[in-house]
Amino acid sequence: MWKVQILLVICSLFWSLDASCPSGWMRHNNACYHFSHDLEDWSSAMNMCHILGGTLVEIETAAENAFLASMAINFNENYWIALSDIQEEGVWVWMETNTPMSQTGYSNWMPGAPDNVKNNENCGTLIGINYDGHWNDWHCSSDTLQYICEKQDTDGVFVG
């Protein structure tokens, strides 16, 4: 009987690891992430994440950035993130929660960034090509990139 109970606990643990993230989303810690295949400008990327039931990703810790960076590098792509200084030049804000980046205590700008080239770079990107997961400021509407959506995993059952 105890073997069946152990087997049920193990099976429920494996089932809870990613069963609560929708198809096409990847679980990491307590969140689900969607790495898009399509290209959008920054505001359209934000809208697409809302349509998919999430938000454009806000990166709060070095551990979260390391996970996202490893995926971006693996896919060899650059991705939109929810960071912008569109409201006030030089004041970077996580736009989904309206939280100034300075309040989160974490940033990962690539060397020399943000640099606001041609006074027209107001949206944040996670660089998976050549800059190993650093952030860069980029043109919000004149370029299209892939994007990362995020949603909290509230359905997962955690054992132990």
C-alpha positions as CSV (number, residue, x, y, z in Angstrom):
1,M,0.0,0.0,0.0
2,W,2.8,2.4,0.8
3,K,4.3,1.9,-2.6
4,V,1.0,3.0,-4.2
5,Q,1.0,6.1,-2.0
6,I,4.5,7.0,-2.9
7,L,3.7,6.5,-6.6
8,L,0.7,8.8,-6.3
9,V,2.8,11.5,-4.6
10,I,5.5,11.3,-7.3
11,C,2.9,11.4,-10.1
12,S,1.1,14.4,-8.6
13,L,4.4,16.2,-8.2
14,F,5.3,15.6,-11.9
15,W,1.8,16.6,-13.0
16,S,2.0,19.9,-11.0
17,L,5.3,20.9,-12.5
18,D,3.8,22.2,-15.8
19,A,0.2,21.1,-16.0
20,S,-1.0,24.5,-14.8
21,C,0.7,26.5,-17.6
22,P,-1.3,26.6,-20.8
23,S,-0.1,24.9,-24.0
24,G,2.7,27.0,-25.5
25,W,3.8,28.4,-22.2
26,M,6.8,27.4,-20.2
27,R,6.8,27.1,-16.4
28,H,9.7,28.6,-14.3
29,N,9.3,28.9,-10.5
30,N,5.8,30.3,-9.9
31,A,5.3,31.8,-13.3
32,C,4.4,30.8,-16.9
33,Y,6.2,32.3,-19.8
34,H,5.3,32.5,-23.5
35,F,8.1,33.2,-26.0
36,S,6.4,34.5,-29.1
37,H,7.2,33.3,-32.6
38,D,5.5,36.3,-34.2
39,L,6.9,39.9,-34.6
40,E,5.1,42.9,-33.2
41,D,6.0,46.5,-32.3
42,W,6.2,47.2,-28.5
43,S,2.6,48.3,-27.9
44,S,1.2,45.5,-30.0
45,A,3.4,43.0,-28.1
46,M,1.8,44.3,-24.9
47,N,-1.7,43.9,-26.3
48,M,-1.0,40.4,-27.6
49,C,0.2,39.3,-24.1
50,H,-3.1,40.7,-22.7
51,I,-5.1,38.7,-25.4
52,L,-3.2,35.6,-24.4
53,G,-4.2,36.1,-20.7
54,G,-0.9,37.4,-19.5
55,T,1.3,40.6,-19.4
56,L,4.4,41.6,-21.2
57,V,7.2,40.3,-18.9
58,E,8.6,42.4,-16.1
59,I,11.9,41.1,-14.9
60,E,12.3,41.5,-11.1
61,T,15.3,39.4,-10.2
62,A,18.7,38.2,-11.5
63,A,17.4,34.6,-11.3
64,E,14.4,35.4,-13.4
65,N,16.6,37.3,-15.9
66,A,19.0,34.3,-16.0
67,F,16.2,32.0,-17.0
68,L,14.8,34.3,-19.6
69,A,18.2,35.1,-21.0
70,S,19.1,31.4,-21.3
71,M,15.9,30.9,-23.4
72,A,16.6,34.0,-25.5
73,I,20.1,32.9,-26.2
74,N,18.9,29.4,-27.0
75,F,16.4,30.8,-29.4
76,N,18.9,33.3,-30.7
77,E,16.3,36.1,-30.6
78,N,15.8,39.5,-29.0
79,Y,12.5,40.1,-27.1
80,W,10.4,43.0,-26.0
81,I,10.0,43.4,-22.2
82,A,7.6,45.7,-20.4
83,L,10.2,48.3,-19.6
84,S,9.8,51.9,-21.0
85,D,10.7,55.5,-20.4
86,I,8.0,56.8,-22.8
87,Q,6.3,58.8,-20.0
88,E,9.5,60.6,-18.9
89,E,12.8,60.4,-20.7
90,G,15.4,58.5,-18.5
91,V,12.8,57.3,-16.0
92,W,12.4,53.6,-16.8
93,V,9.1,52.1,-15.6
94,W,7.7,48.6,-15.7
95,M,4.6,49.5,-17.6
96,E,2.3,46.6,-16.7
97,T,2.5,47.5,-13.0
98,N,3.6,51.1,-13.4
99,T,6.5,50.4,-11.1
100,P,9.7,52.5,-11.6
101,M,12.6,50.2,-12.3
102,S,14.6,52.0,-9.6
103,Q,12.1,50.6,-7.0
104,T,12.7,47.0,-8.0
105,G,16.4,47.1,-7.2
106,Y,17.3,45.1,-10.3
107,S,18.5,46.1,-13.8
108,N,20.6,44.4,-16.4
109,W,21.5,47.0,-19.1
110,M,24.1,46.1,-21.6
111,P,27.2,48.3,-21.5
112,G,26.4,51.8,-22.7
113,A,22.6,51.3,-22.5
114,P,20.2,52.9,-22.2
115,D,21.6,55.4,-24.8
116,N,18.4,56.7,-26.5
117,V,20.0,56.8,-30.0
118,K,18.5,59.5,-32.2
119,N,16.3,60.5,-29.2
120,N,13.9,57.7,-30.2
121,E,14.6,54.6,-28.0
122,N,12.0,54.3,-25.3
123,C,11.2,50.6,-25.0
124,G,13.2,47.8,-23.4
125,T,14.4,44.6,-25.0
126,L,16.1,41.5,-23.7
127,I,19.0,40.7,-26.0
128,G,19.5,37.0,-26.8
129,I,21.9,37.8,-29.7
130,N,25.5,38.7,-28.8
131,Y,24.7,40.2,-25.4
132,D,23.8,37.2,-23.2
133,G,20.6,38.5,-21.8
134,H,21.4,42.1,-21.1
135,W,18.7,44.8,-21.7
136,N,18.8,47.5,-24.4
137,D,16.6,50.4,-25.2
138,W,15.0,50.3,-28.7
139,H,12.6,52.0,-31.1
140,C,9.0,51.2,-29.8
141,S,7.1,51.4,-33.0
142,S,9.5,51.5,-36.0
143,D,10.8,48.0,-35.4
144,T,9.2,44.6,-34.7
145,L,10.5,42.0,-32.4
146,Q,9.4,38.8,-30.7
147,Y,8.1,39.3,-27.1
148,I,7.8,37.4,-23.8
149,C,4.5,37.2,-22.0
150,E,4.2,36.2,-18.3
151,K,1.4,35.1,-16.0
152,Q,1.5,33.9,-12.5
153,D,1.0,30.1,-12.0
154,T,-1.8,30.1,-9.5
155,D,-3.1,26.6,-10.3
156,G,0.0,24.6,-9.5
157,V,0.1,22.2,-6.5
158,F,3.4,22.3,-4.7
159,V,4.6,19.3,-2.7
160,G,7.4,19.5,-0.1
